[in-house]
Amino acid sequence: MANPLYDTLFGRHAGKTTPFLHLPDGGTLTHDAFVRMAARFAHAITALGLEPGDRLAAQIDKSPEALAVYAACTQTGVVFLPLNTGYTATELDYFIGNSGAKLMLATDRTAEALTPVAASYGATLKTLNADGTGSFADLASDQPETFKTAPRVADDLAAFLYTSGTTGRSKGAMLTQDNLLSNARTLADYWRFTDKDVLLHALPIFHTHGLFVATNVTLIAGGSMIFLPKFDLDQMIALMPQATTMMGVPTFYTRLLDDPRFTRELTAHMRLFVSGSAPLLAETHIRFEQRTGHRILERYGMTETNMNTSNPYDGDRRAGTVGFPLPGVELKITDPTTGAELPQGEIGQIEVRGPNVFKGYWQMPEKTAEELRADGFFITGDLG
């Protein structure tokens, strides 16, 4: 029996000696080396008693090792729960308790504060630092470099992402193998990603944009990433000549535009700039095109659905819009009170349906029923 997500994103790259991650120090990690690292981590996860369906919570800094934890969870069938590195121990208490995480990964600098949190819920706590050190890395260091992949099916859970809800408690959005895989396939095809692409990646990897859009699309295409810990203007400008694509939030683009080194010549070889996670001002879109000749491709998604719409790859990318529904995604605008579909041109709530739409909220059946209709349409809460 197969494991669709692991087999498609990671497993098929075993043995490939082409670069997967280009690191800030000039080093590279090949696809094969990454797969082997993930296998060692998979052995460490199972050695700590986790089985398919158990949850692993990770509040760790962005690094190749942090990404390998995601791959290892996929290979073991463990549900991956990445957590914002800015969360406090008090906030994490809720996520660990609510998710029932069996293993918590932290950094050496946060471990002391998080030890009592993990202990109060019976979770094991291990450390993994940005430089690849830590007690989890030590456990994995002498493990075998191949792992018998756990069988999974399309509807099995792959990840939880907690929504940063403005009202009430954060909700754990349950994402299945097929939610992630279908969206990655669609985006890679729609945005024309290939194994020749090099993505400039400065996003965090604890939410959809940096993890499930940028990383999964690169993996499914077999390309590589320039993997930066965070947005650093000097690094972005220095490394852009080595990239073909970039994904960012609007502030990335405004900061680039504020630097005179960011020129048409610097971006001449770039194929695609994508923006998301927040609305891109029409003014930024226009300034960017005037400076570089490139029109930023804006898209719209959310934690519960991954990506829903996108400006076209070929055709008019309009400033201030997020394009059309992606292939396989249905979208309608409805009356917030009655749920009836509204005529073209009227503003209402956005509802979406497709293989990208999550399975529901963890242990919140009432909230799931409120926002996920019986016919599969998800009420996004956004207006369009």
C-alpha positions in Angstrom: 0.0 0.0 0.0 1.3 3.4 -0.9 1.6 6.8 0.9 0.6 9.3 -1.8 1.9 12.4 -0.2 5.3 11.0 0.8 5.8 9.1 -2.4 5.0 12.0 -4.6 6.8 14.8 -2.7 9.8 13.0 -1.2 10.2 9.3 -1.9 10.6 9.6 -5.7 13.6 11.9 -5.2 15.7 9.2 -3.4 19.0 8.8 -5.2 18.8 12.1 -7.0 22.1 14.0 -6.5 20.8 17.3 -7.8 20.5 20.2 -5.3 17.3 20.6 -3.4 18.3 23.3 -0.9 20.9 26.0 -1.5 21.9 27.3 1.9 23.0 30.9 2.9 26.6 29.7 3.6 27.0 28.6 0.0 26.4 24.9 0.8 23.8 22.7 -0.8 21.8 19.7 0.3 20.8 17.2 -2.5 17.4 15.7 -2.9 18.9 12.3 -1.9 20.6 13.7 1.2 17.4 15.3 2.3 15.4 12.0 1.9 18.1 10.2 3.9 17.9 12.9 6.7 14.1 12.6 6.8 14.4 8.7 7.1 16.7 9.1 10.1 14.2 11.5 11.7 11.4 9.1 10.9 13.2 6.4 12.9 13.7 8.8 15.7 10.0 9.7 15.7 8.9 6.0 15.9 11.6 5.3 18.5 9.8 7.9 20.7 6.6 5.8 20.4 4.7 7.7 17.8 2.4 5.8 15.4 0.4 6.8 12.4 -2.3 9.4 13.3 -0.4 10.6 16.4 0.5 14.3 16.4 4.0 15.9 16.5 4.1 19.6 17.4 7.1 21.6 16.3 8.0 25.2 17.4 11.5 25.3 15.8 13.5 27.7 13.7 13.5 27.4 9.9 16.3 25.1 8.7 16.8 22.0 6.5 16.3 19.9 9.6 13.0 21.6 10.4 11.8 20.8 6.8 13.0 17.2 7.2 10.7 16.9 10.3 7.7 17.6 8.0 9.0 14.9 5.5 9.5 12.4 8.4 6.0 13.0 9.7 4.7 12.3 6.2 6.7 9.1 5.9 5.7 7.8 9.3 2.0 8.8 9.0 2.3 11.1 12.0 0.2 14.3 11.8 2.5 17.4 11.5 1.7 20.5 13.6 4.0 23.4 12.9 3.7 26.2 15.3 4.5 29.9 15.0 7.9 30.6 16.5 6.5 33.8 18.1 4.0 31.9 20.3 4.6 32.1 24.0 4.6 29.1 26.4 1.1 30.1 27.5 -0.2 30.1 24.0 1.5 26.8 23.3 -0.2 25.2 26.3 -3.5 25.4 24.4 -2.1 24.0 21.2 -0.4 21.0 22.9 -3.4 20.3 25.0 -5.9 20.6 22.3 -4.0 18.6 19.7 -3.0 15.9 22.1 0.5 16.0 20.6 2.6 13.1 21.7 5.9 14.7 20.8 6.9 18.4 21.1 10.0 19.7 19.3 11.4 23.0 20.7 14.8 24.8 20.6 17.4 24.8 23.3 16.4 28.4 24.1 12.7 27.6 24.7 13.0 24.1 26.1 13.1 25.2 29.7 9.8 27.2 29.4 8.1 24.4 27.4 9.2 21.4 29.5 6.3 21.9 32.1 3.8 22.5 29.3 4.8 19.2 27.6 4.9 17.3 30.9 1.4 18.5 31.9 0.0 16.7 28.8 2.2 13.7 28.9 4.1 14.8 25.7 7.8 14.0 25.2 9.9 17.1 24.6 13.0 17.1 22.4 15.1 19.9 21.0 16.1 20.7 17.4 18.1 23.9 16.7 18.6 25.9 13.5 22.2 24.6 13.3 21.0 21.0 13.3 22.0 20.3 16.9 19.7 19.2 19.8 18.5 16.1 21.6 16.2 15.1 18.7 19.1 15.4 16.2 21.3 13.3 18.6 18.7 10.6 18.7 18.4 10.6 14.9 22.2 10.7 14.2 22.9 7.0 14.2 19.6 5.8 12.8 19.3 4.0 9.4 19.0 6.2 6.3 16.1 4.3 4.9 12.7 3.9 6.5 9.7 1.6 5.6 7.1 4.2 4.7 3.8 3.9 6.6 0.9 3.2 4.3 -1.6 6.1 4.0 -4.6 6.9 1.9 -5.7 10.2 0.4 -8.2 11.0 3.2 -5.8 10.4 6.0 -4.7 13.5 8.0 -1.3 14.9 7.1 -1.2 18.1 9.1 -3.0 20.4 11.6 -2.7 24.1 11.2 -4.1 26.3 13.9 -6.0 29.4 12.6 -5.1 32.7 14.3 -8.8 33.4 14.8 -9.7 37.0 15.7 -12.5 35.7 18.0 -12.6 32.7 20.3 -10.1 29.9 20.5 -7.8 29.0 17.6 -9.2 26.2 15.6 -7.1 23.2 14.4 -7.7 22.9 10.6 -7.3 19.2 9.7 -5.6 18.9 6.3 -5.5 15.5 4.5 -2.9 14.0 2.2 -5.2 14.8 -0.7 -5.8 18.4 0.4 -2.0 19.1 0.2 -1.3 16.9 -2.8 -4.1 18.1 -5.0 -3.2 21.8 -4.4 0.5 21.2 -5.0 -0.2 19.5 -8.3 -2.6 22.2 -9.4 -0.3 25.1 -8.5 2.8 23.5 -10.1 0.9 23.0 -13.3 -0.8 26.4 -13.3 2.3 28.3 -12.4 4.5 26.2 -14.8 7.0 24.9 -12.2 9.6 22.5 -13.5 12.8 20.8 -12.2 14.7 23.7 -13.6 13.1 26.2 -11.2 15.0 27.7 -8.3 12.7 29.3 -5.8 14.0 32.1 -3.6 12.4 31.1 -0.3 12.5 33.6 2.6 9.1 32.8 4.1 8.6 31.0 7.5 7.6 27.3 7.2 5.0 27.2 10.0 2.1 28.2 7.8 0.5 27.4 4.5 2.4 29.9 2.3 6.0 28.9 3.1 5.3 25.2 3.7 2.5 23.9 1.6 2.7 26.3 -1.3 6.3 27.1 -1.7 7.9 23.9 -0.5 5.3 21.4 -1.9 5.2 23.0 -5.3 9.0 22.9 -5.5 9.1 19.3 -4.4 6.4 18.1 -6.8 8.2 19.8 -9.7 11.6 18.4 -8.6 13.1 21.9 -8.4 15.3 23.5 -5.8 15.1 26.4 -3.3 17.4 29.1 -2.0 16.5 28.5 1.6 16.9 31.6 3.7 16.1 31.7 7.5 14.1 34.9 7.0 13.8 37.9 4.7 17.2 39.7 4.6 17.3 42.5 2.0 21.0 42.2 1.3 20.7 38.4 0.9 17.6 38.6 -1.3 19.4 41.0 -3.7 22.6 39.1 -3.7 21.0 35.7 -4.4 18.2 36.8 -6.8 20.5 36.2 -9.9 20.6 32.5 -8.9 16.8 32.2 -8.7 14.0 31.8 -11.3 11.0 32.4 -9.1 10.1 34.0 -5.8 7.2 33.8 -3.4 6.6 36.5 -0.8 4.3 38.6 1.2 3.6 42.2 0.1 6.1 43.7 2.5 8.9 41.7 0.8 8.1 43.5 -2.4 7.8 47.0 -0.9 11.1 46.5 0.8 12.8 45.4 -2.4 11.3 48.4 -4.2 12.7 50.8 -1.6 16.2 49.7 -2.4 17.9 51.2 -5.5 19.9 48.0 -6.1 16.6 46.3 -7.0 16.6 46.9 -10.8 15.2 45.6 -14.0 18.6 44.1 -14.7 18.6 42.2 -11.4 15.3 40.6 -12.2 15.8 40.1 -16.0 16.2 36.3 -15.7 13.3 35.8 -13.2 10.3 33.9 -14.5 7.7 34.6 -11.8 7.0 36.6 -8.7 4.1 35.4 -6.5 2.5 37.4 -3.6 0.0 36.2 -1.0 -0.9 36.0 2.8 -2.1 39.6 2.7 -3.6 42.0 0.0 -1.0 43.5 -2.3 -1.7 47.2 -2.8 -2.4 48.1 -6.4 0.3 50.8 -6.1 2.9 48.2 -5.2 1.8 46.1 -8.2 2.1 49.0 -10.6 5.5 50.3 -9.1 6.9 46.8 -9.4 6.0 46.5 -13.1 7.4 49.9 -13.8 10.7 49.1 -12.1 11.2 45.5 -13.3 8.8 44.8 -16.2 7.3 41.9 -14.2 3.7 41.8 -13.1 3.4 40.2 -9.7 1.0 37.2 -9.7 -1.3 37.5 -6.7 -3.3 34.6 -5.4 -5.8 33.9 -2.6 -5.9 31.1 -0.1 -6.3 30.4 3.6 -5.3 27.9 6.2 -8.4 25.7 5.7 -8.2 25.5 2.0 -4.6 26.2 0.8 -4.9 28.1 -2.5 -8.3 28.9 -4.0 -7.7 31.4 -6.8 -4.9 32.9 -8.8 -4.2 35.5 -11.4 -3.4 33.8 -14.7 0.1 32.8 -15.6 -0.7 33.8 -19.2 -3.0 36.8 -19.5 -3.9 39.9 -17.6 -2.8 40.0 -13.9 -4.8 42.8 -12.6 -3.6 45.0 -9.7 -5.9 44.7 -6.7 -7.4 41.3 -7.8 -6.7 37.7 -6.9 -7.7 36.2 -10.2 -9.9 33.2 -11.0 -10.7 29.9 -9.2 -8.0 27.4 -9.7 -8.7 24.3 -11.8 -10.8 21.9 -9.7 -11.9 24.6 -7.3 -15.5 25.9 -7.3 -16.2 29.4 -5.9 -19.4 31.4 -5.4 -20.4 34.6 -3.8 -23.3 34.3 -1.4 -25.6 36.4 0.8 -24.1 36.2 4.3 -27.6 36.0 5.8 -29.4 33.5 3.5 -26.5 31.7 1.8 -28.2 32.3 -1.5 -25.9 32.9 -4.5 -25.6 36.5 -5.5 -25.6 37.9 -9.1 -22.4 38.9 -10.8 -21.0 42.2 -9.6 -22.5 42.1 -6.0 -20.3 41.9 -2.9 -21.0 38.9 -0.6 -19.2 36.1 1.3 -16.8 33.8 -0.6 -17.6 30.1 -0.5 -15.3 27.5 -2.0 -15.4 23.8 -2.7 -12.8 21.4 -4.0 -10.2 18.7 -3.1 -8.2 21.5 -1.4 -10.8 22.1 1.2 -10.0 20.8 4.7 -11.7 18.0 6.5 -12.9 20.1 9.4 -11.8 21.6 12.8 -10.2 19.2 15.2 -12.6 18.3 18.0 -14.9 21.1 17.1 -17.9 19.5 15.3 -20.2 22.5 15.9 -17.7 24.9 14.5 -17.1 22.6 11.5 -20.9 22.4 10.9 -21.1 26.2 11.0 -18.5 26.8 8.4 -18.4 23.7 6.2 -21.8 23.1 4.5 -23.2 19.7 3.9 -22.6 20.0 0.2 -18.9 20.6 0.7 -18.8 24.4 0.3 -16.6 26.2 2.9 -17.8 29.6 4.1 -14.5 31.5 4.2 -15.6 34.5 6.1 -14.0 36.7 3.4 -15.9 39.1 1.2 -15.5 39.2 -2.6 
